[in-house]
């Protein structure tokens, strides 16, 4: 109670000190002190004091009107919380700089005044938004700003803001690369130009009649609304066509900027339009709150990242989703084919394990070893990919996108959840058999090769490394789980690289350029150029993805050593091969505890490889497709119930009556993708 009294006393003292007379000052100090004091008392007390002291209320209102008189506020409507750059990194750099060192603005603007008065724009916005509607309306009446939107200066600023937004949008929307994203509009009048014409008519109406105001029945207003809708449809179509034509970061930012400007135009129009007298004060309040809203978000980095990366992540996952359908087996035949493909991958990885062991004996710096290990991994992964074999942990990043696409395009019904749970069982058993194929072949192949080298050269190269290899397969004595998670993260990154390369290939039409290249057509012929083009379109994204995945795995350990950090990677297939090398180097003389610890750690590593890569990929895919996270609990519960009823279906290709409906869910994602093209 004492605190409340003192706060109230401070508030009334400030009002009495500055506004017991007609204050002609242009200083912002009285208003700043008022805002700080107002936070400490209930708004009802503020209204009560002003109501009981009409002279102070009148002087306070005069001060407010006086300091804002003649101050333009178009910057607050056309700049705040709208992208200022047409590319992501320049915009990010600008917002970071403005956040650390706020820009110096023209002091004769509302933009500057709001920044000066409020150092906590979000807190002030929340304060005003939480106020009772009637109390806020009474404050506007007491301060005589309830007819704010009828002031000629305010009308001019609103109209000028509309013009600025329209001019800027035309410049961006008529960029040739943006226009090419929506070729369907080439046979129609450009809606952005038509919108500018209607805004010119609106300006003419206000110029001819200063008392003119818009109503919801005004033909000009209706036409502007229709054209704004058409412009938004243009932007939506351009975004939709990105799956067909690809998209660059610059075009993505340009379209986002145009969409923001169109939404801002809708906000301004909603303030200018009123049909009844009581709407005047409502719109006046809306104008003030909107300015605070825009300013509170002007340097928001999280929103910038979210808006700028949503579409790119959608395109990345769209590319990997189509690939992911090949990693979900539907019958016993596919199940065995996956085992054979994974076995082929296990054979190659077994050889890579031995090669890495031999490379470790080559004298050289950490950098030279990083190069050798990276080359070893990259060439091996590319070989696995081109020979149509499978590396088990490459699947999650692909299949996660497929699962998210199925959810985003399906109907959220109980039957759909059951079908999805069955689809998850098929995914899990596919991953399980791929793990088994990799592990069961990598172990004996690595063992056979190291034995062959021992026989040929009379030297066991695994002896010196044996203790290290086995210790690395102990989750207590080593950071095997952390290193497995790092490998899972790199698997996720390689999936992003694959999708990004695929998007860039489509956007820049690289396959078509290869096919039509005059040099290739002249020297090699059209058929050869076409085959090169098809090969590039089919394989290039996968080659680059596997190349970088190999670089990541090979360079992590040496880079960790260089910086004195305990960084490394653990991958289930390589762990299996290293287990074989460790046993052979120890001449199979290891304790039962060491053997079984290493054995189970191999599969533990596989679990974390899968969990991290699949989890991150699912988050990216869900976010890009705006899947309702509220539905996830129901989905998880249904998957758990399905597992408890049918545990073997998560490991073996047992036939089910749900096979047909689950397969339709996958097939529909492929059909949708082809239709987009």
URRANOR-V661569 format. One record per residue. N is the residue number from 1. SS is DSSP state (a for helix, b for strand, c for the rest). NEAR is the number of other C-alpha atoms within 12 Angstrom. D_LAST is the distance of its C-alpha to the last C-alpha in whole Angstrom. Layout:
# URRANOR-V661569
<<N:SS:NEAR:D_LAST> <N:SS:NEAR:D_LAST>>
This chain:
# URRANOR-V661569
<<1:c:8:69> <2:a:8:70> <3:a:11:67> <4:a:17:66> <5:a:16:69> <6:a:15:69> <7:a:23:65> <8:a:29:66> <9:a:22:69> <10:a:24:67> <11:a:34:65> <12:a:31:68> <13:a:22:70> <14:a:27:67> <15:a:36:66> <16:a:25:70> <17:a:20:70> <18:a:29:68> <19:a:30:68> <20:c:23:71> <21:c:20:71> <22:c:22:69> <23:c:28:67> <24:c:19:66> <25:c:21:65> <26:c:21:61> <27:c:21:61> <28:c:27:58> <29:a:19:61> <30:a:27:62> <31:a:31:58> <32:a:26:57> <33:a:24:60> <34:a:30:60> <35:a:31:56> <36:a:24:57> <37:a:26:60> <38:a:30:58> <39:c:28:56> <40:c:24:59> <41:c:27:61> <42:c:23:59> <43:a:27:58> <44:a:22:60> <45:a:24:63> <46:a:34:62> <47:a:31:61> <48:a:20:65> <49:a:27:66> <50:a:31:65> <51:a:21:66> <52:a:15:69> <53:c:20:70> <54:a:24:69> <55:a:22:70> <56:a:30:68> <57:a:35:65> <58:a:28:65> <59:a:28:66> <60:a:36:63> <61:a:33:61> <62:a:27:62> <63:a:31:62> <64:a:33:58> <65:a:29:58> <66:a:22:59> <67:a:27:58> <68:a:29:54> <69:c:23:56> <70:c:19:54> <71:c:26:51> <72:b:28:48> <73:c:37:45> <74:a:32:42> <75:a:32:41> <76:a:36:41> <77:a:42:38> <78:a:41:36> <79:c:27:36> <80:c:32:37> <81:c:32:34> <82:c:39:32> <83:c:41:30> <84:c:31:32> <85:c:29:30> <86:c:30:27> <87:c:24:26> <88:a:29:27> <89:a:21:30> <90:a:18:32> <91:a:30:31> <92:a:26:32> <93:a:19:35> <94:a:25:36> <95:a:30:36> <96:a:20:38> <97:a:17:41> <98:a:18:41> <99:a:18:42> <100:a:11:44> <101:c:12:46> <102:c:17:45> <103:c:19:45> <104:c:15:48> <105:c:17:47> <106:c:17:49> <107:c:21:52> <108:c:21:53> <109:b:23:49> <110:a:33:48> <111:a:32:46> <112:a:27:49> <113:a:34:51> <114:a:38:48> <115:a:30:48> <116:a:27:52> <117:a:23:53> <118:c:26:50> <119:c:21:49> <120:c:22:48> <121:a:28:45> <122:a:24:44> <123:a:20:47> <124:a:28:48> <125:a:27:45> <126:a:16:46> <127:a:24:49> <128:a:28:49> <129:a:20:46> <130:c:17:48> <131:c:23:51> <132:c:16:52> <133:a:18:51> <134:a:17:54> <135:a:24:56> <136:a:29:53> <137:a:27:54> <138:a:26:57> <139:a:33:57> <140:a:32:55> <141:a:27:58> <142:a:30:61> <143:c:28:59> <144:c:25:59> <145:c:35:55> <146:c:29:54> <147:c:30:53> <148:a:32:51> <149:a:36:48> <150:a:30:51> <151:c:24:52> <152:a:21:52> <153:a:23:51> <154:a:31:48> <155:a:36:47> <156:a:29:47> <157:a:31:45> <158:a:41:42> <159:a:38:42> <160:a:27:42> <161:a:33:39> <162:a:40:37> <163:a:33:37> <164:a:26:36> <165:a:39:33> <166:a:38:32> <167:a:27:33> <168:a:32:31> <169:a:40:28> <170:a:30:28> <171:a:22:28> <172:a:31:25> <173:a:39:23> <174:c:28:24> <175:c:20:23> <176:a:16:21> <177:a:25:18> <178:a:39:18> <179:a:29:18> <180:a:26:15> <181:a:33:13> <182:a:33:14> <183:a:21:14> <184:a:18:14> <185:a:23:18> <186:a:16:19> <187:a:10:20> <188:c:14:22> <189:c:15:25> <190:c:26:24> <191:a:33:25> <192:a:39:27> <193:a:26:29> <194:a:25:30> <195:a:35:31> <196:a:31:33> <197:a:23:35> <198:a:28:36> <199:a:34:37> <200:a:24:39> <201:a:21:41> <202:a:34:41> <203:a:28:43> <204:a:17:45> <205:a:21:46> <206:a:25:47> <207:a:17:49> <208:a:12:51> <209:c:14:52> <210:c:19:52> <211:c:16:53> <212:c:23:49> <213:c:35:47> <214:b:32:44> <215:c:21:44> <216:c:21:41> <217:c:15:42> <218:c:19:42> <219:a:15:39> <220:a:29:38> <221:a:31:37> <222:a:23:35> <223:a:23:34> <224:a:36:33> <225:a:30:31> <226:a:21:29> <227:a:29:28> <228:a:38:28> <229:a:22:25> <230:a:25:23> <231:a:38:23> <232:a:32:22> <233:a:24:19> <234:a:35:18> <235:a:41:18> <236:a:22:16> <237:a:26:13> <238:a:34:13> <239:a:35:13> <240:a:28:11> <241:c:29:8> <242:a:39:10> <243:a:35:7> <244:a:31:5> <245:a:30:8> <246:c:38:10> <247:c:39:14> <248:c:32:17> <249:a:32:20> <250:a:25:22> <251:a:36:19> <252:a:38:19> <253:a:38:23> <254:a:40:23> <255:a:46:20> <256:a:41:23> <257:a:39:26> <258:a:42:25> <259:a:36:24> <260:a:33:27> <261:a:39:29> <262:a:43:28> <263:a:28:29> <264:a:38:32> <265:a:40:33> <266:a:30:33> <267:a:29:35> <268:a:38:38> <269:a:35:37> <270:a:31:38> <271:a:38:41> <272:a:40:42> <273:b:33:42> <274:c:26:45> <275:c:18:47> <276:c:14:50> <277:c:17:52> <278:a:15:52> <279:a:24:48> <280:a:30:49> <281:a:31:51> <282:a:31:47> <283:a:31:45> <284:a:35:48> <285:a:32:47> <286:a:33:44> <287:a:35:44> <288:a:32:46> <289:a:30:44> <290:a:29:41> <291:a:37:42> <292:a:36:43> <293:a:30:40> <294:a:34:38> <295:a:36:41> <296:a:29:40> <297:c:27:37> <298:c:36:37> <299:c:32:37> <300:c:28:35> <301:a:25:33> <302:a:16:32> <303:a:20:30> <304:a:32:29> <305:a:22:28> <306:a:21:26> <307:a:28:24> <308:a:32:23> <309:a:31:22> <310:a:28:20> <311:a:37:17> <312:a:40:17> <313:a:40:18> <314:a:41:15> <315:a:47:13> <316:a:45:15> <317:a:49:15> <318:a:50:12> <319:a:46:12> <320:a:47:15> <321:a:44:14> <322:a:35:12> <323:a:34:15> <324:a:37:18> <325:a:39:17> <326:a:28:19> <327:a:45:22> <328:c:43:23> <329:c:41:25> <330:c:37:26> <331:c:23:29> <332:a:21:32> <333:a:16:31> <334:a:22:28> <335:a:33:30> <336:a:23:32> <337:a:25:30> <338:a:37:29> <339:a:34:33> <340:a:28:33> <341:a:32:30> <342:a:40:31> <343:a:34:35> <344:a:37:33> <345:a:42:32> <346:a:43:36> <347:a:38:38> <348:a:41:36> <349:a:48:37> <350:a:42:40> <351:a:39:41> <352:a:41:39> <353:a:43:42> <354:a:45:45> <355:a:32:43> <356:a:35:43> <357:a:34:47> <358:a:27:48> <359:a:25:46> <360:c:27:48> <361:c:20:51> <362:c:17:50> <363:c:12:52> <364:c:14:50> <365:c:16:49> <366:a:25:47> <367:a:21:44> <368:a:21:45> <369:a:29:44> <370:a:32:41> <371:a:29:40> <372:a:32:41> <373:a:37:40> <374:a:34:36> <375:a:29:36> <376:a:37:37> <377:a:38:35> <378:a:34:32> <379:a:30:32> <380:a:39:33> <381:a:42:30> <382:a:33:28> <383:a:29:30> <384:a:33:29> <385:a:31:25> <386:a:25:25> <387:c:19:28> <388:c:23:25> <389:c:31:28> <390:c:41:28> <391:c:54:29> <392:a:50:30> <393:a:53:29> <394:a:50:26> <395:a:44:24> <396:a:52:25> <397:a:51:23> <398:a:48:20> <399:a:46:21> <400:a:49:22> <401:a:47:18> <402:a:48:17> <403:a:52:20> <404:a:45:20> <405:a:42:16> <406:a:42:18> <407:a:37:21> <408:a:29:19> <409:a:26:17> <410:c:29:20> <411:c:19:23> <412:c:21:26> <413:c:15:29> <414:a:17:31> <415:a:19:30> <416:a:27:27> <417:a:33:29> <418:a:32:30> <419:a:34:27> <420:a:42:26> <421:a:39:29> <422:a:44:29> <423:a:45:26> <424:a:43:28> <425:a:40:30> <426:a:45:28> <427:a:42:27> <428:a:38:30> <429:a:35:32> <430:a:45:29> <431:a:41:30> <432:a:39:33> <433:a:37:33> <434:a:43:31> <435:a:45:34> <436:a:36:37> <437:a:38:35> <438:a:45:35> <439:a:43:39> <440:a:36:41> <441:a:33:40> <442:a:40:40> <443:a:40:43> <444:a:33:45> <445:a:34:43> <446:a:41:45> <447:a:35:48> <448:a:23:48> <449:a:33:47> <450:a:38:50> <451:a:26:52> <452:a:20:52> <453:a:22:52> <454:a:21:55> <455:a:13:57> <456:a:12:56> <457:a:12:57> <458:c:11:60> <459:c:17:58> <460:c:28:56> <461:c:32:54> <462:c:38:53> <463:a:26:56> <464:a:22:56> <465:a:27:52> <466:a:27:53> <467:a:27:54> <468:a:23:52> <469:a:35:49> <470:a:42:51> <471:a:28:51> <472:c:37:48> <473:c:46:47> <474:c:32:49> <475:c:26:48> <476:c:16:51> <477:c:18:52> <478:c:23:49> <479:c:23:46> <480:a:38:44> <481:a:35:42> <482:a:28:41> <483:a:35:40> <484:a:40:38> <485:a:34:36> <486:a:33:36> <487:a:44:34> <488:a:41:32> <489:a:34:31> <490:a:41:30> <491:a:44:28> <492:a:44:26> <493:a:37:26> <494:a:41:24> <495:a:49:21> <496:a:41:21> <497:a:33:21> <498:a:40:19> <499:a:40:16> <500:a:35:17> <501:a:37:17> <502:a:41:14> <503:a:35:13> <504:a:29:15> <505:a:33:14> <506:a:31:10> <507:a:27:12> <508:c:20:15> <509:c:23:13> <510:a:27:16> <511:a:27:15> <512:a:22:15> <513:a:23:18> <514:a:28:19> <515:a:27:19> <516:a:23:20> <517:c:22:23> <518:a:15:26> <519:a:15:28> <520:a:20:26> <521:a:20:26> <522:a:14:30> <523:a:12:31> <524:c:18:29> <525:c:18:28> <526:a:19:24> <527:a:17:24> <528:a:20:25> <529:a:25:22> <530:a:22:19> <531:a:22:21> <532:a:26:21> <533:a:26:17> <534:a:19:16> <535:a:21:19> <536:a:26:18> <537:a:28:14> <538:a:25:15> <539:a:27:19> <540:a:30:19> <541:a:35:18> <542:a:37:20> <543:a:33:23> <544:a:31:23> <545:a:35:23> <546:a:41:26> <547:a:34:28> <548:a:33:28> <549:a:42:29> <550:a:38:32> <551:a:35:33> <552:a:37:33> <553:a:43:35> <554:a:42:37> <555:a:32:38> <556:a:33:39> <557:a:31:42> <558:a:30:44> <559:a:27:42> <560:a:21:44> <561:a:18:47> <562:a:19:47> <563:c:13:47> <564:c:13:49> <565:c:14:47> <566:c:20:46> <567:c:28:43> <568:c:32:41> <569:c:42:39> <570:c:48:39> <571:c:52:36> <572:a:49:37> <573:a:51:37> <574:a:52:39> <575:a:47:41> <576:a:47:42> <577:a:46:43> <578:a:46:45> <579:a:50:47> <580:a:42:48> <581:a:47:49> <582:a:41:51> <583:a:39:53> <584:a:36:53> <585:a:31:55> <586:c:25:57> <587:c:22:58> <588:c:21:57> <589:c:17:60> <590:c:21:58> <591:c:14:59> <592:a:12:57> <593:a:16:56> <594:a:27:55> <595:a:24:53> <596:a:18:52> <597:a:25:51> <598:a:37:48> <599:a:32:47> <600:a:22:46> <601:a:37:45> <602:a:41:42> <603:a:34:40> <604:a:30:41> <605:a:40:39> <606:a:43:36> <607:a:33:36> <608:a:33:36> <609:a:44:33> <610:a:44:31> <611:a:31:32> <612:a:32:32> <613:a:39:28> <614:a:42:27> <615:a:28:29> <616:a:33:27> <617:a:43:24> <618:a:38:24> <619:a:29:25> <620:a:38:23> <621:a:46:20> <622:a:33:22> <623:a:29:23> <624:a:29:19> <625:a:33:18> <626:c:23:21> <627:c:26:23> <628:c:22:26> <629:a:19:29> <630:a:12:31> <631:a:21:30> <632:a:22:30> <633:a:13:34> <634:a:22:33> <635:a:30:31> <636:a:19:33> <637:a:18:36> <638:a:28:34> <639:a:30:33> <640:a:22:37> <641:a:18:38> <642:a:26:36> <643:a:24:37> <644:a:15:41> <645:a:16:40> <646:c:22:38> <647:a:22:39> <648:a:20:39> <649:a:33:35> <650:a:29:34> <651:c:25:36> <652:c:28:36> <653:c:31:33> <654:c:23:35> <655:c:21:34> <656:c:21:33> <657:c:12:33> <658:c:26:30> <659:a:27:28> <660:a:18:26> <661:a:23:25> <662:a:34:24> <663:a:29:22> <664:a:23:20> <665:a:36:19> <666:a:41:18> <667:a:28:16> <668:a:25:14> <669:a:33:13> <670:a:27:11> <671:a:19:10> <672:a:23:9> <673:a:29:7> <674:a:15:5> <675:a:13:5> <676:a:19:4> <677:c:17:0>>
